[in-house]
């Protein structure tokens, strides 16, 4: 379910696994590996869950930043965690 009461989506475990594996391969192609730090700056959408699970699948640490934060707040969090990739 999304932020709005009417926002919802259904997905099977098989579809979710497929999307997570695809995104994990994309992360690997970008050079992300086990132990790397990744920041995720997305609203409450399916892609947020996919990104989190893909990071976990390859062993990358992830930090979710609320999508309502300002650019300065996002920058501080990126620098604090020393992330190598930002997913938006």
Protein Blocks (a to p, Z undefined) as FASTA:
>chain_A
ZZblklccdddfklmmmmmmmmmmmmmmnopaehiacdddddddfklmmmmmmmmmnopa
cddddfkbcfklmmmmmmmnopabdcZZ
